[in-house]
Amino acid sequence: MAPITAAGLPVPQRVAVVGAGMVGLSTAWFLQEHGVEVTVLDREGVAAGSSWGNAGWLTPGIATPLPEPAVLKYGLRAVLSPTSPVYVPPSADPKFLKFVTGFTRNSTMKAWKKAMGSLVPVNDLSLESFDLLKAGGVQADTREAKSFLASYRTEAERVTLLEEIEHIHAAGQDIEFDALTGDQARAIEPSLSDEIGAAILLKGQRFIDPGTYVHALADSVKARGGKIMDASTVADIRDTGAGVVVTTAEGSVEEFDAAVLATGAWLGKLARQFGVKNVVQAGRGYSFSVAIDHVPNGPVYFPAQRVACTPIGDRLRVAGMMEFRKPEAALDQRRIQAIAEAARPLLRGADLDNRQDEWVGSRPCTVDGLPLIGATKSPRVFAAGGHGMWGITLGPVTGRLLAETMVTGKQVEQLKPFDPMR
């Protein structure tokens, strides 16, 4: 007789994971740790969505809820400007308006503190989860951020992040830092220009080349017997009462014991029929890479401009923007230009006019800034998404805890705040 979970169902032996980004592949990998056979389906391929071109930060110390009081300070005029770091184009789409209303309602200090308290337990397990992947044979390294500098023109600008770090500490999140002058920051990181007058050195954080890492994770899943099906658009999932039938637009039909929806900004399309009412909105981020005279030793962050820079090989990836638009909309060159112009006075020796790898990807954002992880109204269909900007940092811990939930049938304590049915 097959083993039974605490939920009274047979332990799943064969699972379909929809989505081959960091979250989906991490879930597949940790399911394999429990002896589960996995098939990963993706409409394009491995790391084709927001896993490829993002900043690649593994920064649990600053993995905070996206709706925050600072968003309200921007005001309507600012967020309607195409050059604003947070861009909300005018739209009459009812789903989009519902998202913006809910997001605004959650951008209060009270809501932020509650959401931050929910993130701390998974933040605390995030780097350890990367170490488990490494120990289990994933052939990719995480790099220690020897210098992770949040850099500002003035000490007055820096106050916002110092206050946020106080709130992060108050929520129980450990983060060590040093406050530096501009000269001290330049001594550590010569790529900062003379415009930088103050900085914060964040300690204990890491970074990766996200595209390379996610491909290595996919290779490990395959090496352990998993199947990865590229160009497989899942059109329908049906709970039969004994399993789930997964049908793709390309015409394949296959039965599994359970399914995981890890489709990022497209999560709602499949999850809605299983009672997930939370709107998942694409918060699109842009990036490109440039040559720079001195490649930094770690990430460089310009919080006032919301520009994130990461060394990837011998180039610097420059990323930024939170653009609330449809995930399939074309890359908007004005956003790329806005990021380049914001970074130009702050970086020394960066060739911002000779850009490569211009990219846009859609982060899956929720109204309360918390992901959707766990069972839907079907005990055989699970959601894993809505991480906002933190899908890379929190992907492995999500997969680890969700796999445990699926094979035991028990509610894992750290995932309670992320119930997809909330």
N, C-alpha and C positions, 0 to 999 in steps of 0.2 A: 504494500500500500504506500502511495506517495506521501511524503511528510506534509503536514498541515501547518499553515501559519496561524498566528494568534488571531487573525481575522476570520479564521475558519475556512480558508481557501487552500488548495494545494500550493506548495511552494513552486513558483514559476520556474520551468526548466528551459523554456525558449522565449526570449524577449525581443521585440522589435523596438529599436531606438530611432526615432525620427529626428534627424538633425545631426550633422557631422562637424559641429563646432566644438569648442572646449567643453561645454556642459554635457552635450550628448555623448561625446567620446569618453569623457571621464566616467559618466554613469555606466556606459558599456564596459569599461575596463574594471570598475569595481564590482559590477555584476559578475564578471568572469572570476573575480577573486572568490565569489561564493559558488562557483561551479556552474553558473548559468551560461547557456549558449546564446550568443547575441548576433543580431543582424542590424546593422546601422544603414538607414536609408537617407539620402540627401538629394534634393532636387537639382543641385549642381555637383558638389563634391566636397572633399575635406577642406575645412577652413575657408569656405567660399563666402561666408557672410561676415559678420563683424569680428570674427576671430582673427582675420588676416592682418588688416592694416591699422589696428589700434596701437596704443602706446606701449602695451605689454608690461604694465606695471603690476607687481605683486606687492600691494601696499595695504595690508590689513589695518595698519595704523591710521590710515585716512580713508578707509572704505566706509563712507557715510551715506545717509539717505540723500537722494537727489533733490526732493522737495525740501527747501531750506528757506529761512527768513530772507536770505540775500536775494533770492529769486523775486520776492515781492518788492525789494528795493529798486529793481530795474525799472518797474513801471511799464505801462502799456506801450508808450511811445518807443522805449528802448527795445523791447522784445519784437516789435514790428519792423525794426530796421534790419535789412539783410546783412549789415556788417556787425551786428550785435553778437557777442559770444553765445547768447541764448536767443535763438530766432524762432518766433512763432508766426508763421504766415497767416494772414486772414483766411478763414475757412468757415463754410456753413455746414460742414459735415457733422451730423449729430453725434457720432461716436467721438470725433475729435473734440467737439465742444464739451462733451461729458468728461473726457480726459482732462482738458485744461481746467475745467471747474473743480474737479476732484483734486488735481495736482495743486492748484492754488489754495484750496481748503487745507491741504496737508503741509503747506509751506509756512507753518508757525513754529515757534520754539517748542511749544508743548508737544506737538505732533512729532517734531524732529527728535526730541529726547526719547520719546516712547519708541520710535522706529530704531534709533541708535542702540537702545538697550536690547532690541531684538537681534541686531546684527552682531553684537559683541561675541556671543558664544560661537558663531560660525567663523567670524574673523580670527578668533583665537586658534581655530583648528586648520586654518587655510594653508599656512606654509608647511605644517606637518603633513598635510595631504599631498603636497607636491613631493615631499621627501619619500612618502610611501610609494608614489609612482616611480620615482628614481630607483628605490630599493627593489621594486618589482620588475625592473628591466626596461623602463622607458628610457630610450637612448637620447636624452636631451637634458641639458643642465639649466638650472635657474642660477642667475648671476647675482651675487651680493652687490647691492648698491653702495659702493664705497663712498660715493658722494651723492646724496639725493638732496638737491637744493631748491627750495621754494624761494624765488627771488623777486624783489620788489624795488621800485624806484625810491621809495621813502619808508621810514619807520612807521609813519601814520598808516600807510597802505597795509603794513604787516600786521597791524592790530587785529584785523578780521580773522586771520588764521590762528593767531595766538589765542584769541577768545574761543575759537572753534576747538582747538586742542584742549583747552580747559574743560569744555563740555564733553569732549571725547573721553578725557580722564574721568570726569564725573560719572559717565555712563559705565565705567569699569574697563575701558579699553586701554591697554598699555601702549604708550608711545614715548620714546625718548627723543629729545631734540636739543639743539643749541641755537640760540639767537646770535646772528653774526652781523658785522658791519659789511658794507659793500666790499671794502678792501680785503677783509678776511674771506669773503665768499670767492673773490677773484683769485686769491692765493690758492684756494682749493681747486677752483674751476676757471682757468684762464679764458674760456669761451664766453664768459659773461662780459658785457660791455661796461664802460664807465658810467652808464646811466643807472646801473644797479647800486642802490645805496643801503640796502638792508636785505637780510636773508634769514631763512630758517633751515638748518641742517637736520634732516630727519634721519634717524638711525634705525637699523634693524629691518630695512625693507629690501626687496629684491626686484629683478626685472628679467624679462625673457624677450627673445624674438618670437612673437606669438605664432606667426605662420609656420616657422620651422618647428616650434614646439608641438603644435597641434598635429602636424604631419607625423612627427615622431610618435605621438600618442596613438595615432591611427595605425602606424606600422606595428606597434606593440599589440593592439587589439587584434590585428590580422595574424600576427605571429602566434597568438594564443588561441587561434581557431575561429575568431570572429569573422563575419562577412561584412564587407562595406560595399553598398550598392550606390554608385554615383548615378546621376541623371535619373533618379527615381523620385518622382513627385508623388507624395502620398495624397490621394484624392479623397479617401474615405477610410474610417476605422469603425468597425462594428463590434460591439460586445455581444457574443452569441449566448452568454450564460455559462459557457464552458471554456471560452477563450476569446480571442479577438481576431477578426479577419481584417487584414490590411490590404487595401486595393490601391494600386498606383495608377496615375494618369497614363502611364506607358502600357498598362494592360496586365500587370502581374497581380495575382491574388494569392495570399498566403496566410495561413493560420498560425497564431502564436498563443502563448499562455497569457501574455501581458504586453503592453506597449507603453513607451515613454515618449512624451511630446517635448522635444527640446528644439523647437523651431524658431527660437529667438523672437524677432519682431512680428513673425507670422503666427505666433502661438495661438491667438484667439480663433483663427480659422478652424482648427481642428478641435480645440478645447471647449469651444462654446457649446457644442452639442452634448458635452459631458458635464454641463452645469457650471463651467468657469465663466463668471460674469465680469470679472475684472478686465477692464480695457488694457490691452498691451499696445502701447504707442511707440512707433519708431522715433527714437531720439538720435538723429543721424550725426555721426562724427566724420570729420575729414582728416586726411593726412597726406603727406608727401615726404620725400627724402631729399637731402641736400648734402653736398660736400661741405666740410668745415675744416678750418686750419688745425684746430685741436679737438679731436673727438672726445667728448666728456667721459669720465669714468663711471657715470651713472646718470639717472634721469635729471633733467633740469625742468623746473615747473615755474611758470609765470602765472600765479593765481589771479591777479587782477585782470589779466588778458584772457585767462582760461586757455592757455597754450601749454601743451605738454610735449617735452622733447626727450627722446630716448636714443642712445647709441645702438644702431643695428649694423653690425659689421664695421666697415670703415666709413659709414655715413651716419647722418643724424636724421632720425624720423621726427618730423614736426607735426603735431596733431592738435586738433581743437574743434570747437563749435558744438553746440547742442541745437540741432535743427529739427523741429517737430514737423515732419512731413511724411508722406507715404514712403514706405521702404523702397519701393521700386522706382521712385522718381530719379531722373538723371542727375549726375554730378553737376553742381552749380559752381561754375568757375569763380563767381563773386566770393564764395566762402573760402576757397583756396587763397584768393588774393587777400582777403581780410586777415587770414591767419598769418600769411607772409608779412603783411604790413605791420601787424601787431608785434611780431617777433623781431622785425628788422632792427629797431633801435636797441634791442636788449641783448642781442647775440653779437659776438665779435668773430669775424672771419667766416661767416656762413654765407654761401652762395645761394641766396634765396630766389634769385632770378633764373637759376638753372635747376629746375625741380624735376625729379623723377618719381615714378610710382604714385602719381596723384590718384587718390582713392576716396570713396565714400562708403561707409558701412552703417548699418542700422542697429543701434543698441535698443534692446527691448525694455521700455520704461513702464512702470506702474504708477498709479496715482499716489500711493503711499510710500513709494521708494523701496518697497520690500519685494523680494522675489516670490514666485509661485512654485512651491515645491511640495509634492505629495500626491495622494490619491484624489481623483475627481469623484463625481457621483458614481462612476463605475469603479469597483474595487480592482479592476484589471487595467485601467488606464490612468497613467500618472503624468503630472505636469512637472517640468523642470525648466523654468525660464523667468524672464522679467527681472534680471539682475541689474538693469540699467548700465552704469559704467563699470560694474564690478564682475562681469561674467568671466573674465580671465582670472582674477584673484580668487573668486569663489567657485569657479567651475569644478575643480577637483573635490573640494569639501562637499559640494552639492551632490556630486556623483557618489561619493563615499557614504553619505548619510542616507541618500535616497535608496541606494542598493540595499543597505541594511533594513530600511523600512519595507522594501518589497519582499525580501526573503524571510523576514521574521513576522511581518504583519503587525508589528508594534509601532506606535507613534514614537519616533525619536524626539527626545525633549527639545533639542536645538532647532528642530524644524517646525515646532508648533506655531510660531508666529507667521509662518509662510504658507499656511493652509490655502490651497488654491480656491477653496470654496468660501473663503472669508468674504 
